[in-house]
Amino acid sequence: MRAMICSALGESPRLVDVAEPVPLAGDVVIDIAACGVNFADTLILQGKYQKRADPPFAPGFEVAGVIASVGADVTGFAPGDRVMALPDFGGYADLVCVPAHLVTHLPDSVDFIDAAAFQIAYGTSWIGLKYRAGVQSGEVVLVHGAAGGVGATAVECAKMLGASVIATAGGPEKCALARHYGADFTIDYASENIRDRVLEICAAQGWKRGVDVVYDPVGGDVFAQSLRCVAPGARLLVIGFASGDVPQIPANILLVKNISVLGFYFGAWLDQNPDQAQEAMGGLLAHLAAKDISPVISKIYDLADANAALDALRMRTATGKLVIDCRTGR
Ligand SMILES: NC(=O)c1ccc[n+]([C@@H]2O[C@H](COP(=O)([O-])OP(=O)(O)OC[C@H]3O[C@@H](n4cnc5c(N)ncnc54)[C@H](OP(=O)(O)O)[C@@H]3O)[C@@H](O)[C@H]2O)c1
């Protein structure tokens, strides 16, 4: 089979032929139709992600396709079933072997490209905002990096929860996209001060002294400014560090304002909260099947062009989600 294999950490993956996986007990092998591209793919390739992979390996955390074979002791899945899954890595390939508990049946109404773009972005934003931060209707949510993969879904999910959304992004085009995704107000953090603009917007709207919840996949100075424009009792959701800068948190500000900083890691949360995870992801999938939500996919790449997708994330030229169509070029 074909796979985009990383042979050494720090090197770009290359398309090569490798042996097809054989499922062990409890595993299924998926014939991959599509794989979602995530910023975390760029990190795991450098050995900088919280999950480590030893070369040679193919990146790729979220796939959709058809069951090709099942190992011993697997019940509930059979060859030919349409599924989506969250492998530890290995999605930039024709086939991937995944433990069956990480695989979900796919409704016929959901196509593979949408399914591959759905799980991580929507799962992170929906569970982070609803279950971890407890966003309530009428609250004000500040979403950073709002034109990116998780950011765009955070805008949509916060609106679904009945919140008002102030979104930030770099540049007027990305701000326009954030408004298109549902943001009530946008701040171009390439040219505007986040703290000043948030307080200005809140004052004009008659909202307390700042926002109630911050959703931050960017980190660095964006996080530092956020601490200075939140309302008393606010919750700051740490999602990621796309800026490359992990913020240090001054505890005195948390104390004085009675605010909470909450870490949220989607993959670990699913493992730690299996019952809530089933409820949350099942509910989201029903929304996807009913077309209440639909992933914003800005570009679809062939497997052989996967490095161009990774470069687009690194260079900040991507918007919404990027997806690899693993069926083309076979
Ligand atoms: N906690 C979790 O479970 C979880 C789940 C998924 C993702 N994440 C994390 O969330 C972050 C975003 O992931 P994603 O897949 O949504 O990525 P993405 O699509 O590339 O979006 C990242 C956004 O961050 C902004 N950004 C600011 N500085 C950047 C820089 N130096 N390089 C690249 N982007 C920069 C970009 O928007 P502007 O150009 O508008 O600034 C971009 O749209 C990553 O750190 C990822 O690891 C965490």
The ligand as an ORCA input file, in Angstrom:
! r2SCAN-3c Opt
* xyz 0 1
  N      -6.526     20.360     22.823
  C      -6.911     19.562     21.840
  O      -7.477     18.494     22.055
  C      -6.647     20.008     20.433
  C      -7.361     19.473     19.347
  C      -7.095     19.960     18.059
  C      -6.132     20.943     17.890
  N      -5.438     21.403     18.968
  C      -4.409     22.439     18.822
  O      -5.030     23.624     18.379
  C      -4.122     24.361     17.563
  C      -4.784     24.640     16.232
  O      -4.971     23.402     15.541
  P      -5.680     23.376     14.100
  O      -5.567     21.990     13.608
  O      -6.971     24.070     14.168
  O      -4.635     24.291     13.274
  P      -4.872     25.331     12.083
  O      -6.028     24.932     11.255
  O      -3.544     25.494     11.454
  O      -5.275     26.680     12.855
  C      -4.361     27.337     13.675
  C      -4.640     28.829     13.632
  O      -3.715     29.439     14.534
  C      -3.338     30.696     14.043
  N      -1.900     30.912     14.264
  C      -1.365     31.873     15.025
  N      -0.045     31.809     15.021
  C       0.295     30.789     14.215
  C       1.544     30.230     13.788
  N       2.728     30.726     14.196
  N       1.528     29.157     12.944
  C       0.361     28.637     12.517
  N      -0.868     29.120     12.893
  C      -0.881     30.194     13.733
  C      -3.682     30.728     12.560
  O      -4.610     31.782     12.349
  P      -4.170     33.284     12.031
  O      -3.268     33.242     10.835
  O      -5.499     33.896     11.788
  O      -3.487     33.782     13.254
  C      -4.392     29.417     12.262
  O      -5.625     29.610     11.588
  C      -2.851     23.519     17.470
  O      -1.931     23.961     18.442
  C      -3.329     22.124     17.792
  O      -2.326     21.290     18.306
  C      -5.679     20.953     20.210
*
